[in-house]
């Protein structure tokens, strides 16, 4: 009962934070809202638009559902991911408690819930947070009752519609569940393993005619944008990204906790955390081999597993009977806590950085809303397209204007300036974030010699159909 009350209190605090500190979706999430609204309008989603992100079928369906709420759908999507972070934290506790007891589980959940990376993913509506919540709860259910079968597999199937990483976990789990099952039950579980990739391929085929479009487009985009990719970068990226996601002391404690847990309980009982870490590493290597972008988000599953294992490394001594070993472990824990306090003091600027990022997100949305409300901008849109120097603000504007890809696009790739050309100027952070982008020429944000038609905050706007705009 206390655990449920604590989870409910955490959920209420999350809703209050969502209401008091407005944040908005990121580039990928806004695309899914736009595509979902397109589906409701009977239009084909623009998976093939310039620099479009990889589609995620379940997120696409969620975008369509939430778009029924109109202009507030973007904030509702953020609420979904913030509550998903609460669910992820609760799942980490359930997993840690089932493996190591309540104290270690609580420590692991604290490490997950306090991660700046996961918090930022949640407030920007990244698909990764609900994906992780589904995976961790599947793991918790499996630890509570080994080879449970259908329940965890259903969660992994849903997770597989959010990110392909879950396909590897689902396949491994099917192999794990084979012993002692009838052929019919094995076939039913295999159908769930196949479901997510089959649906993904079907959506790609229906929209683009290529069932492997997501793979091809993601690989091509990584090359076009010049992102780090390739097998030779995998080892260094693996270590760096895990440390950034979990924080270096937690990641190190997680590695220690993994060794201690395997030595004490054996590999069979630790099969689930081993699978989470191992499958994550295997997937990351496969991404490197496939030539896709190497980004931290592909290591979130092993990062969560390390957080849970770090809880055991820290408070695993509470599971021992009074002994010299318990006392030594507790002494090491106190020393580790002292190191953690020092790390927090050194990294205190991270709190400021997170706060500044939240303010910047809110300011960006307000500036965009104000830009699109300018009378001369609205008048200019009646005779042509709205264009930006890079692709980064395109989905935001499309969402706010309820416009299609012809009405709002980027000037990158030699596309026309349109009737209303927006430039980023006068603010270095805005210019760095939205005026420049990988794979895009700096010339797209080079201001014309003439004076802008209107200046709004960091935006200089040139309306080229002046006769009609008057």
C-alpha positions as CSV (number, residue, x, y, z in Angstrom):
1,X,0.0,0.0,0.0
2,X,2.8,2.4,0.9
3,X,4.4,1.8,-2.5
4,X,1.2,2.5,-4.4
5,X,0.7,5.7,-2.4
6,X,4.3,6.8,-3.1
7,X,3.8,6.1,-6.8
8,X,0.5,8.1,-6.8
9,X,2.2,11.0,-5.0
10,X,5.0,10.9,-7.6
11,X,2.4,11.0,-10.4
12,X,0.6,13.9,-8.8
13,X,3.9,15.8,-8.4
14,X,4.7,15.1,-12.1
15,X,1.3,16.5,-13.2
16,X,1.8,19.6,-11.1
17,X,5.3,20.1,-12.6
18,X,3.8,19.7,-16.1
19,X,1.2,22.3,-15.4
20,X,3.5,24.8,-13.8
21,X,6.6,24.5,-16.1
22,X,5.3,24.4,-19.7
23,X,7.5,22.4,-22.1
24,X,6.8,21.2,-25.6
25,X,7.7,18.2,-27.9
26,X,11.0,17.9,-29.8
27,X,11.5,17.7,-33.5
28,X,10.6,13.9,-33.8
29,X,7.6,14.1,-31.5
30,X,6.1,17.1,-33.4
31,X,6.5,15.2,-36.6
32,X,4.4,12.3,-35.2
33,X,1.7,14.7,-34.1
34,X,1.6,16.3,-37.6
35,X,1.6,12.8,-39.2
36,X,-1.1,11.6,-36.9
37,X,-3.3,14.7,-37.8
38,X,-2.6,14.0,-41.5
39,X,-3.9,10.5,-41.1
40,X,-7.1,11.8,-39.5
41,X,-7.5,14.2,-42.4
42,X,-7.0,11.4,-44.9
43,X,-3.6,12.6,-46.0
44,X,-0.5,10.5,-46.4
45,X,2.1,11.1,-43.7
46,X,5.3,12.7,-45.0
47,X,7.8,10.0,-44.0
48,X,9.8,11.0,-47.1
49,X,10.0,14.7,-46.3
50,X,13.4,16.3,-46.1
51,X,15.3,15.2,-42.9
52,X,12.1,13.6,-41.6
53,X,12.7,11.4,-38.5
54,X,12.1,7.6,-38.4
55,X,8.5,6.8,-37.9
56,X,7.3,4.8,-34.9
57,X,4.0,3.1,-35.5
58,X,2.6,3.2,-32.0
59,X,3.7,6.8,-31.5
60,X,2.1,7.6,-34.8
61,X,-1.2,6.2,-33.5
62,X,-0.8,8.1,-30.3
63,X,-0.2,11.3,-32.3
64,X,-3.4,10.7,-34.2
65,X,-5.4,10.1,-31.1
66,X,-4.1,13.1,-29.2
67,X,-4.5,15.4,-32.3
68,X,-8.3,15.0,-31.7
69,X,-7.7,17.4,-28.7
70,X,-6.7,20.2,-31.2
71,X,-4.1,22.7,-30.4
72,X,-3.5,21.3,-26.9
73,X,-2.3,17.9,-28.2
74,X,1.4,18.9,-28.0
75,X,1.2,19.6,-24.3
76,X,-0.8,16.4,-23.8
77,X,1.9,14.4,-25.5
78,X,4.4,15.8,-23.0
79,X,2.1,14.8,-20.2
80,X,2.0,11.2,-21.5
81,X,5.8,11.0,-21.5
82,X,6.1,12.7,-18.1
83,X,3.8,10.1,-16.6
84,X,5.7,7.4,-18.6
85,X,8.8,8.5,-16.6
86,X,6.8,7.9,-13.4
87,X,5.9,4.5,-14.7
88,X,9.5,3.8,-15.6
89,X,10.6,4.8,-12.1
90,X,7.9,2.5,-10.6
91,X,9.0,-0.3,-12.9
92,X,12.6,0.1,-11.9
93,X,11.6,-0.2,-8.3
94,X,9.5,-3.3,-9.0
95,X,12.4,-4.9,-10.9
96,X,14.9,-4.0,-8.2
97,X,12.7,-5.1,-5.4
98,X,12.0,-8.5,-7.1
99,X,15.7,-9.0,-7.6
100,X,17.3,-7.6,-4.5
101,X,14.7,-6.3,-2.0
102,X,12.9,-3.1,-1.2
103,X,15.9,-1.0,-0.1
104,X,18.0,-1.8,-3.2
105,X,15.0,-1.4,-5.4
106,X,14.2,2.1,-4.0
107,X,17.8,3.2,-4.6
108,X,17.7,1.9,-8.2
109,X,14.4,3.7,-8.8
110,X,16.0,6.9,-7.4
111,X,18.9,6.6,-9.8
112,X,16.5,6.2,-12.8
113,X,14.0,8.9,-11.8
114,X,16.8,11.5,-11.1
115,X,18.6,11.0,-14.4
116,X,18.8,14.4,-16.2
117,X,18.9,12.6,-19.5
118,X,15.6,10.7,-18.8
119,X,14.0,13.9,-17.4
120,X,14.9,15.8,-20.5
121,X,13.6,13.0,-22.7
122,X,10.3,13.2,-20.8
123,X,9.8,16.9,-21.0
124,X,10.5,16.9,-24.7
125,X,8.1,14.0,-25.4
126,X,10.8,11.6,-26.6
127,X,9.4,8.2,-27.7
128,X,12.2,6.6,-25.6
129,X,10.4,7.1,-22.2
130,X,7.2,5.1,-22.8
131,X,9.4,2.6,-24.6
132,X,11.6,2.2,-21.5
133,X,8.6,2.0,-19.2
134,X,7.1,-0.9,-21.2
135,X,10.5,-2.8,-21.3
136,X,11.2,-2.4,-17.6
137,X,7.7,-3.5,-16.5
138,X,8.1,-6.5,-18.8
139,X,11.4,-7.3,-17.0
140,X,9.8,-6.8,-13.6
141,X,6.9,-9.1,-14.4
142,X,9.3,-11.8,-15.6
143,X,11.5,-11.6,-12.5
144,X,8.4,-11.9,-10.3
145,X,7.3,-15.1,-12.1
146,X,10.0,-16.6,-14.4
147,X,8.9,-17.7,-17.9
148,X,5.5,-16.0,-17.4
149,X,5.1,-15.7,-21.1
150,X,2.2,-13.7,-22.5
151,X,2.2,-10.7,-20.1
152,X,5.8,-9.6,-20.6
153,X,5.7,-10.5,-24.3
154,X,2.6,-8.2,-24.8
155,X,4.6,-5.4,-23.3
156,X,7.6,-6.1,-25.4
157,X,5.4,-6.2,-28.5
158,X,4.0,-2.8,-27.7
159,X,7.6,-1.5,-27.0
160,X,8.6,-3.0,-30.4
161,X,6.1,-0.6,-32.0
162,X,8.0,2.3,-30.4
163,X,11.6,1.2,-31.0
164,X,13.1,-1.8,-32.8
165,X,15.4,-2.5,-29.8
166,X,12.6,-4.4,-28.3
167,X,12.6,-6.9,-31.2
168,X,15.9,-8.3,-29.9
169,X,14.5,-8.6,-26.4
170,X,11.3,-10.2,-27.6
171,X,13.3,-12.8,-29.6
172,X,15.5,-13.6,-26.6
173,X,12.5,-13.9,-24.3
174,X,10.8,-16.3,-26.7
175,X,13.8,-18.6,-26.6
176,X,13.9,-18.3,-22.8
177,X,10.2,-19.3,-22.6
178,X,10.5,-22.4,-24.9
179,X,11.3,-25.1,-22.3
180,X,8.2,-26.9,-21.0
181,X,5.7,-25.2,-23.3
182,X,3.3,-26.8,-25.8
183,X,3.8,-26.2,-29.5
184,X,0.6,-24.1,-29.6
185,X,1.8,-21.8,-26.8
186,X,5.2,-21.4,-28.5
187,X,3.5,-20.4,-31.7
188,X,1.4,-17.9,-29.9
189,X,4.4,-16.2,-28.3
190,X,6.3,-16.3,-31.6
191,X,3.3,-14.5,-33.2
192,X,3.8,-11.7,-30.7
193,X,7.5,-11.6,-31.4
194,X,6.8,-11.1,-35.1
195,X,3.9,-8.7,-34.6
196,X,5.9,-5.5,-34.1
197,X,8.3,-5.8,-37.0
198,X,5.5,-6.9,-39.3
199,X,3.3,-3.9,-38.3
200,X,6.3,-1.6,-38.8
201,X,7.0,-3.0,-42.2
202,X,3.3,-2.8,-43.2
203,X,3.1,0.9,-42.2
204,X,6.3,1.7,-44.1
205,X,5.0,-0.2,-47.2
206,X,1.5,1.4,-47.0
207,X,3.0,4.9,-46.9
208,X,6.2,4.7,-49.1
209,X,5.9,1.4,-51.0
210,X,9.1,0.1,-49.2
211,X,8.6,-2.2,-46.3
212,X,12.2,-1.5,-45.1
213,X,11.8,2.3,-45.6
214,X,12.6,3.1,-41.9
215,X,16.0,1.3,-42.1
216,X,16.9,2.7,-45.5
217,X,15.9,6.3,-44.6
218,X,17.6,6.3,-41.2
219,X,20.8,5.1,-42.7
220,X,20.6,7.6,-45.5
221,X,19.8,10.5,-43.2
222,X,22.8,9.6,-40.9
223,X,25.1,9.8,-44.0
224,X,23.5,13.1,-45.2
225,X,23.8,14.8,-41.8
226,X,27.4,13.5,-41.3
227,X,26.7,11.9,-37.9
228,X,29.1,9.6,-36.2
229,X,28.5,6.1,-37.3
230,X,30.3,2.9,-38.1
231,X,31.6,-0.1,-36.1
232,X,35.0,1.6,-35.2
233,X,33.2,4.3,-33.1
234,X,31.1,1.7,-31.1
235,X,33.5,1.0,-28.2
236,X,34.2,4.6,-27.2
237,X,30.6,5.7,-27.8
238,X,29.3,2.8,-25.7
239,X,31.2,3.8,-22.7
240,X,30.7,7.5,-23.1
241,X,26.9,7.3,-23.7
242,X,26.3,4.9,-20.8
243,X,28.2,7.2,-18.4
244,X,26.3,10.2,-19.7
245,X,22.9,8.5,-19.4
246,X,23.3,6.9,-16.0
247,X,26.0,9.4,-14.7
248,X,29.6,8.1,-14.2
249,X,29.4,7.1,-10.5
250,X,26.0,5.3,-11.1
251,X,27.3,3.5,-14.2
252,X,30.4,2.4,-12.4
253,X,28.3,1.2,-9.4
254,X,26.0,-0.6,-11.8
255,X,29.0,-2.5,-13.3
256,X,30.1,-3.4,-9.7
257,X,26.6,-4.4,-8.8
258,X,26.3,-6.7,-11.8
259,X,29.5,-8.5,-10.8
260,X,28.4,-8.8,-7.2
261,X,24.9,-10.0,-8.1
262,X,26.1,-12.7,-10.5
263,X,28.6,-13.9,-8.0
264,X,26.1,-14.1,-5.2
265,X,22.9,-15.3,-7.0
266,X,24.3,-16.9,-10.2
267,X,23.7,-16.1,-13.8
268,X,20.3,-17.8,-14.0
269,X,18.6,-15.6,-11.4
270,X,20.3,-12.6,-12.9
271,X,19.2,-13.5,-16.4
272,X,16.9,-10.5,-16.8
273,X,19.4,-7.7,-16.0
274,X,22.0,-9.6,-17.9
275,X,19.7,-9.8,-20.9
276,X,18.9,-6.0,-20.7
277,X,22.6,-5.1,-20.6
278,X,23.6,-7.7,-23.2
279,X,20.8,-7.1,-25.6
280,X,21.4,-3.3,-25.4
281,X,25.1,-3.9,-26.2
282,X,24.3,-6.3,-29.0
283,X,21.8,-3.8,-30.5
284,X,24.3,-1.0,-30.3
285,X,26.9,-3.1,-32.1
286,X,24.4,-4.0,-34.8
287,X,23.5,-0.3,-35.3
288,X,27.2,0.4,-35.8
289,X,27.5,-2.4,-38.4
290,X,24.4,-1.2,-40.2
291,X,25.9,2.2,-40.5
292,X,23.2,4.0,-38.5
293,X,23.8,7.0,-36.3
294,X,25.4,6.2,-32.9
295,X,23.4,8.3,-30.4
296,X,22.9,7.9,-26.6
297,X,19.2,7.0,-26.9
298,X,20.1,3.6,-28.3
299,X,21.7,2.7,-24.9
300,X,18.9,3.7,-22.6
301,X,17.9,0.1,-21.9
302,X,21.3,-1.0,-20.5
303,X,21.5,2.4,-18.7
304,X,18.3,1.7,-16.8
305,X,19.6,-1.8,-16.0
306,X,22.8,-0.3,-14.6
307,X,20.8,2.1,-12.5
308,X,18.9,-0.9,-10.9
309,X,22.1,-2.8,-10.4
310,X,23.7,0.3,-8.9
311,X,20.9,0.1,-6.3
312,X,22.2,-3.3,-5.3
313,X,25.8,-2.2,-5.2
314,X,24.8,0.6,-2.8
315,X,22.3,-1.1,-0.5
316,X,22.8,-4.8,-1.2
317,X,24.3,-5.2,2.3
318,X,20.7,-4.9,3.7
319,X,20.0,-8.4,2.3
320,X,22.8,-10.0,4.4
321,X,22.7,-11.3,7.9
322,X,24.7,-9.4,10.5
323,X,28.3,-10.3,9.7
324,X,31.8,-8.8,9.0
325,X,31.0,-8.9,5.3
326,X,27.8,-6.8,5.9
327,X,29.8,-4.3,7.9
328,X,32.5,-4.0,5.2
329,X,29.9,-3.5,2.5
330,X,28.1,-0.9,4.5
331,X,31.4,1.0,5.1
332,X,32.1,0.9,1.3
333,X,28.5,2.2,0.8
334,X,29.1,5.2,3.0
335,X,32.4,5.9,1.1
336,X,30.5,5.7,-2.2
337,X,27.9,8.1,-1.0
338,X,30.6,10.6,-0.1
339,X,32.0,10.3,-3.6
340,X,28.4,10.7,-5.0
341,X,28.0,13.9,-2.9
342,X,31.3,15.3,-4.3
343,X,30.2,14.4,-7.8
344,X,26.9,16.2,-7.3
345,X,28.7,19.3,-6.0
346,X,31.0,19.2,-9.0
347,X,28.1,18.7,-11.4
348,X,25.8,21.3,-9.7
349,X,25.9,23.3,-13.0
350,X,23.8,20.5,-14.5
351,X,20.8,21.7,-12.5
352,X,21.2,25.2,-13.9
353,X,21.7,23.7,-17.4
354,X,18.4,21.8,-17.1
355,X,16.5,24.8,-15.8
356,X,17.9,27.0,-18.6
357,X,17.0,24.4,-21.2
358,X,13.4,24.3,-19.9
359,X,13.2,28.0,-20.1
360,X,14.6,28.0,-23.6
361,X,12.0,25.4,-24.7
362,X,9.2,27.6,-23.4
363,X,10.7,30.7,-24.9
364,X,11.1,29.0,-28.3
365,X,7.4,28.0,-28.3
366,X,6.3,31.6,-27.3
367,X,8.5,33.2,-30.0
368,X,7.2,30.8,-32.6
369,X,3.6,31.5,-31.6
370,X,4.2,35.2,-31.8
371,X,5.9,34.9,-35.1
372,X,3.0,33.1,-36.7
373,X,0.6,35.6,-35.2
374,X,2.2,38.6,-36.9
375,X,-0.3,40.2,-39.2
376,X,2.2,40.7,-42.1
377,X,3.3,37.0,-41.7
378,X,-0.3,35.8,-41.8
379,X,-1.0,38.0,-44.9
380,X,2.1,36.7,-46.6
381,X,1.1,33.1,-46.0
382,X,-1.9,33.6,-48.3
383,X,0.3,33.8,-51.3
384,X,3.0,31.2,-50.7
385,X,5.0,29.0,-48.4
386,X,6.6,29.7,-45.0
387,X,10.3,28.7,-45.1
388,X,13.1,28.3,-42.5
389,X,16.9,28.0,-42.9
390,X,17.0,24.5,-41.5
391,X,14.5,21.7,-40.9
392,X,14.4,22.0,-37.1
393,X,11.4,24.4,-36.7
394,X,9.4,23.0,-39.7
395,X,7.2,20.5,-37.7
396,X,6.6,23.1,-34.9
397,X,5.3,25.6,-37.5
398,X,3.3,22.9,-39.4
399,X,1.6,21.9,-36.1
400,X,0.8,25.5,-35.1
401,X,-0.5,26.4,-38.5
402,X,-2.2,23.1,-39.3
403,X,-0.4,23.2,-42.6
404,X,1.0,20.6,-45.0
405,X,4.5,20.1,-46.2
406,X,4.0,22.4,-49.2
407,X,3.0,25.3,-47.0
408,X,5.9,25.0,-44.6
409,X,9.4,23.7,-45.5
410,X,13.1,24.4,-45.2
411,X,15.3,26.2,-47.7
412,X,17.9,23.5,-47.3
413,X,18.6,21.4,-50.3
414,X,18.2,24.3,-52.7
415,X,14.4,24.7,-52.1
416,X,12.8,28.0,-52.9
417,X,12.5,30.8,-50.3
418,X,8.7,30.9,-50.5
419,X,6.5,33.8,-49.8
420,X,7.6,34.2,-46.2
421,X,11.2,33.5,-45.5
422,X,12.3,33.3,-41.8
423,X,15.9,33.9,-40.7
424,X,17.4,33.4,-37.3
425,X,19.3,36.4,-36.0
426,X,20.3,38.4,-32.9
427,X,20.4,35.4,-30.6
428,X,23.4,33.1,-30.6
429,X,21.6,30.2,-28.9
430,X,18.6,30.4,-31.3
431,X,21.0,30.7,-34.3
432,X,23.0,27.7,-33.1
433,X,20.0,25.6,-32.5
434,X,17.7,26.6,-35.4
435,X,19.8,28.6,-37.9
436,X,22.5,25.9,-38.3
437,X,22.1,22.1,-38.7
438,X,24.2,19.2,-39.7
439,X,24.1,18.7,-43.5
440,X,22.7,22.1,-44.2
441,X,24.6,25.0,-45.8
442,X,25.1,28.1,-43.7
443,X,23.9,30.1,-46.7
444,X,20.3,29.2,-45.9
445,X,20.5,31.6,-42.9
446,X,22.4,34.4,-44.6
447,X,20.3,37.5,-44.5
448,X,19.4,39.3,-47.7
449,X,20.7,42.8,-48.2
450,X,17.3,44.4,-47.9
451,X,15.7,45.2,-44.5
452,X,13.4,42.5,-43.2
453,X,9.6,43.1,-43.5
454,X,9.2,42.4,-39.8
455,X,11.4,41.4,-36.9
456,X,10.0,39.3,-34.1
457,X,12.4,38.3,-31.3
458,X,15.2,36.2,-32.8
459,X,13.4,36.0,-36.1
460,X,13.9,38.3,-39.2
461,X,11.0,37.7,-41.7
462,X,11.0,38.7,-45.3
463,X,7.6,38.7,-47.0
464,X,8.1,38.7,-50.8
465,X,4.5,39.1,-52.0
466,X,4.2,42.6,-50.6
467,X,1.4,43.7,-52.9
468,X,-0.9,41.0,-51.9
469,X,0.2,41.1,-48.2
470,X,-1.0,44.7,-48.0
